[in-house]
Amino acid sequence: MAKKSSAKLNKNVIIAVIAIILILAVALTVIYFAAPSVFDRIAAFFTQSNENKGENPGGGSALQRGEGDLQIHFVDVGQGDCILILFPDGKDMLIDCGTTKGGDLDTTLSYISAYVTDGQIDYLMITHGDSDHVEYVDEIIETYDIDNIFMPNVKSLPSGTASSNKYQEQIATLDKDKVALFKDPDTLSSNVYAEFFIAALTEPDCNIYLNVDPDESTNSIVITDDGLETPENPDTDATYRLTFYCPTREYYDTTNLGSAEKKNAISPIGVLEYNDFRIVLTGDSNEINEPVFVDRVGGYVDCDVLKVGHHGSATSSTAEFLNCIDCEYAVISCGEGNTHKHPRQATLDRLVAEDMTIYRTDNNGNIVLTVNESIVFTVEKEVSQEVNRQGLTGDKE
C-alpha cells in the first residue's frame, strides 16, 4: 500500500510541475504580444551574463559595502547642467557647469563652495562643449585647484571677431603636448568653449584626460575610491564605481560633428554604483549614442535614478534606452520658461509610462540625492507629480 501511495504522490507532483510550466508558457506568450518590452527584460534577465544584467556594468571587481553617504547635487543653474557629486570618502566631482538663461554665476559658485570647502575639486568632467554645460567652467577652474579634468576630444578654434582672435593667440601659446592630445579634426568655435579650453590646459598640476574609449569593449574612465581604475590595476576594495561609456576612437574618426545632435551625442553616459544603487548620468545624450550604450551594456542594467538626457529633449530618453536602464526616479535639469521648450511632453510621457517619479530643477530648484542604505531626495521647492509631468510642445528643440 505504501508503494502505491508513493507512486500516486510522484504522479501528482509531475502533473503539478507540468501544469506550472504550461501556465508560465501561456503567461509569457501573453506578455510577448501584450507587453514586448517587459518580455525583453524577462528574457534579458535569464539570458544575459551577470555583467550584462547590470550586476557589474563595465566590468571590474565586485564592490564592497560602503559606509557614509554619497550625495549628488543637481544644481539649479537655469537652462543648463551642473552636477556636484560628493563621494563618501571625501572626494568630489563636478560634471558640467553652465547655463544659457536663468542662471547666476555668483549663486552657483556660492552653492558649490558650501560643499567644497577645501578649495580643491578632485574630478571635473565636461560632457560636451555647449555653453549651457561650460559657461561657468573657466571660473570654476580659476576658483578651485582641479586635480583631473575629463573633456571632449574637440579642439577650440575660435574665429570671426576681435575677441576670438584674442583667444586664438592664447591657444597658440598652450602646451603643445597637451594640445596634441586632441586628434580629432572637428573643432568648436565658440568663445565660451575657448575660455574653458584655455583654462583647462593652463591649470597647473592637473591631469587632462579625453572622453574617448579605445573600443566598445573598454571603458577608459572608471573612477573608484582609489582613483582611476584600469583592467590592469583593479580596485578590489572599492565601495563605489563611476563607469563612463564614452564615444570610441572609431566614432570620432568616422563622425563629423557638424550638427547640434552629433555634438550632443559625444556626451559620455555614466553609471554610478554605491551600496547596490545605480544612478545614470547622461549629459546631452540622445537617440544617436543611447542605442550604443544599450548595446555595450548588453541590453539591460538594473538602475534606480536617471539624470534625463538633454534637459528632457524629445530626441533623448528613447523608449529603448528607458527599457534598458529600468529606473524608478528621473531628474531633469532645465530652466523655467526656456526657449528650447524643455522638457518636452513626449519625453515626460515616456518617463511616466515607465512609472518614474520626476524631479525638475525648474520646478524643484536645487535637488539633492542622498544614497546609502536607501535613496532620499531633498528639494528646495516641493511640487506635485502632476506639475512635474506637465511638459511643453512646439517647434524649437
N, C-alpha and C positions, 0 to 999 in steps of 0.2 A: 504493500500500500504506500509505503514511504517513497519507493522508486517512482510510482505513478504520480504522486503529488509533486515530486521534484521535476519530473518531465513536464507536467502541466504548468508549473511555475516558469520554467525556462521558455516554454512556448509563449506564455503570456508576456514575458519580458521582450522576446523577439518581436511579437506583434506590436507592443508599445513603442519599441525603437523604430520599427518601420513606419508607424503612424506619425511619430515625431518628425522623421525625415520627410515624409510626404507633406506634412504641414509646413515645414520650413521651406520646402521646394515651392509650394504654392505661394507662400508669403514672399519669397524672393522674386518669383515671377511677377506678382502684383507690383512689387516695388520697382522692378526693372522697367515696367511700362508706365507706371503712375508717377514715379519719382526717380528718374535715372541718375540724378546727381547723388542721391542717397545711396543708390545701388553701387555707384562708383566708389563711394567712401568705404562701404562694407567690403567690396572686392579688394580695394587697396589695403585694408587692414589685414586681410588674410593672405595677400599675395606679396606685399612689399617686405623687404628686409626691415630689421629694426631701425636702421638708419633712415630708410625711406618713409617709415611710418612716423618719423619725427622724433623718435626716442633719442636720437643723437644726430640732428641735422648738421651737415658739414663735416661729419667725422670727428675724430679726436676721442680722447678717453672720456669715460663717464664722469659726470660732475659729482662732487662731494656735497653734502648738505651744508649750507651756509648759515652763518649767524649774523644778525643785524638786518636792517632794512636796505633794500635797493630802491632808490627813488628816480622817477622820470618826470621831469617838469616840461610840460608843453606850454611854452611861454607865449602869452598873447602879444604878438608884435603887429597886429593888424593883418593885412593881406600878405602873409609870408610864413616862413618856418623858422622856429628856434626851439631846439630840444636840448635840455640840460639833464645829463644822467649822472647821478651820484651813486657810485658803486659802494657796496658795504665795507670795503677795505680802505675807504678814504680817497680813492682815485675818482677823477671826474672826467666827463667828456661832453663837449658841445657839438651838436650836429646842426650846422647852418645857423645863420643869424641875420635875417634880412626882412625887408618889408618894401612894399610899393605904395601902400596907403594905410593910414590909420595908426601907424607905429610912432614910437618916440625913442630916440637913442638913449637919452638920459634915464628914462624909465626902465628900459631894457637892461642897461648896464647896472642900474641900482638893484634890479631884481636878481641878476646873476651874482653880484658882489655880496648879497645877503647870504648866499650859499657857498660861494667860492671865496674863502676868507684868507687864503694863504698867498694870493697873488699869482697862482700858478694853475694852468689847465693842462692836464696830462695828455688829453687827446682832443684834437679839433678835426671834425670831418665836414668837408664841403661836398655835397652830393652832386651839384652841377652849378653852372655859372650864372643863372638868372639872378637879377637884382633882388628879388623877393627872398632869396636864400643867402646872398652875400653882402647886402647893402651895409651892414654894420660890422662885417668881419675884420676889416682893417683896423677899426677902433678896438675891437676885441684883442687883436694881436698887439696893438700898442699898449693896451691896459694890462694885459697878463703876459707872464712868461709861458710860452707854449712849448711843450716837450716834443709833441708829434703832430704833424699835420698830414691829413689824407685829402687828396684833391684830384679833380678830373685830369685826364691825360689831354689837356687842352691848353695851348699857349695863349697868352694875351698879345693881341696885335691891334692896339687902338689906332684909329686913323680918321682924318677928315676935319679936325678942328685944332685950334692952337693948343687947347688943353690936352688933346690926345697926343699931339707931338711932344708935349712935356713928358707924358707917361712913356712914350717910345724912347725918349732919351734915358729915362731911368731904367727901363727894361734892358737897354743896351749895355748898361754897366753892371747887371746882375752877374752872380757867379755862373760862369759858363758851364760848369759841370752840373749844376742844378738845372739850368735851362735845358741842357742836353737830355735830361730825363724825359722830356715831353716830346715824344717821337711822332705823334700823330700830326698830319698836315693841317687838320682843322684848327681854327683859331676863333677867339671871341674878341670883338672889337669894342665892347662897352667900357666906359671909363670906370664904372663900378667894379667890373672884374679886374681891370688893370690895377686898381688900388689894392684889391685883395692879393693879386698875383705878386705885386712888388712887396707888400708887407710880409707875405708868407716866405718868399725866397730871401728876404733880408733878416728874418727873425733869427737872432743868434742862438747857437747851441740847440737847434731844432732839427729833428729828422723829418724829411719830406718823403712821403710815400704816394704813389699813384693808385687810384682806384681801378686797378686792372688785374684780372685773373689770367694766369698763363693759358688756361683752357677751362672747359666747363666741368672738369672733374676736380679742380683745385681752387680753394679759397685762399687768396693771398693775404687777406686781412681778417685775422681771428684774434680777438682780444680776450684775455683771461686775467686772473689775479696776478700772474707773473709777467704780464705784458703781451707782446705779440707772440702767439703760438704758431709753431711750424710743425709739419709732419715729422721732421727730424728731431724736434725738441718739444714733445707734447707736455702739457702741464697736467700731470696725473693727480695733482691735489687741488685742481681748480674748483671753485664753488660757483663761478659764473662764466659764461662764454657769450661773446657777441661775434657772430659769424656774418660777414658781408658777402653777398653774391654780386660781384662787380662785372661790368662788361669785360669780355675777353680781349686779348690782343687781336684775335681774328676779327672780332666785331669792329674794333677801332679801324683795323686795316681795310675793311670792306664796306664801311658805312660812312657816308658823307653826312656831316652834322649840319646840313643846310636848312633844316626845318626846326620849328619850335618843338615838335613832337619828338624828333630824334635827339635833340639836345636834352630834353627831359628824360628820355629813356636811358641815358647813361647813369642815372641815379642808382647807386647800389641799393639792394634790398637787404636789410639786416635782420637777423633773428637773435634776440637777446634771451638767454636762458638763465633762470635762477630759481632754485628750490621747486623744480617741476613746473614752473610757469614759463611761458614764452610770449614775447612781445615782438611784433613785426614792425619794422621801421622802413619807410618806403621812399622818402624824398618826393620827387615828382614822377615816380614810376608810372607807366601807362600800359596800354594794350600792346606795345612793342616788346617791352622787356618782361612784363609779368608772365607771359607764357614760357619764356626762357627759364625763369625761376621755377615755375611749376615742373618743368622737365628735369631741372637739376636736382630738385628735392625728391623726385620720384612720384609726384602727383598728390602727395598728402603730407601735411605737417600739423600735428595737434598743437594748436596755439591758443592764446587767450585774449590778447589785445592787438588790434590793428591800428597803427597810425595811418590813416587813409591817404592814399597817394594823390598828389597834385591838388590838394585843397578840396577834394570832392568833385574833381572834374568828371565829365561824362565819359571820357576816354580812359579813365582809371578805375580800379576796383572792378575788373571784369568778373562775370559770373564764374568763369573757370578759375580765376585767382581766388575768389572768395570760397569756392568749393574746396580748394586746396588747403587753405590755412585754417578754416573752421574756428573762427574767433567768436567770443561772447561779447566783446566790447570794441567800439570803434571811436577813435579820436580824430577830429578834423580841425586842422589849423587854417583859419580863413578870417578875412576882415569884414566887419559889418558894412553892408552897402557896397561891396566891391564891384567894380565894373565888369569883372570876369563872370559874374553871376555864379559864384561858387558858394556853397556846394549845389550841384545840380540835383533836381528832384529824381531824375532817373537813377542816379548813383545812390541816393538815400533809400530809394525803393529797393535796390538790390541789398543794401545793408539790412533793411527791415525784413526782407524775405529770408535772410539768414538769422533772424531773431537777435540782432545785435542791439545792445544798449549804446546809444550815441551821445558823445560829448563833443562840444564845439567851442573853440576859443572866441568866436564872435558872440556867442550867447552866454557861455560859462566863464569867460575871462581866462585867467591862468588856471591850468588843470594839472594837478599833481597825482601821479600814480605811485603808490607805495606797495612794494612787493616783499613779502616774507613768507609767513605761513598761509597768507591769503592775499587777495588783491583788494586794495582800498583806493577809491578815487576821492580826492578833495578838490572842490571847485570854488572859485572866487564868487560866482553867482549861480544860484540854483534856478534851473528852469525845468519844465516838464519835458518828457519824451515827445509829447505831441508837438511842442515848439521845435525841438531839435530835429524832428522828422520832416519839417517843412522846408523844402528847398526852392531853388529858383529855376526858371526856364528862360529861354531866349537864344539869340544868335551867337553872342560872343562867348568864346570858350576861354 
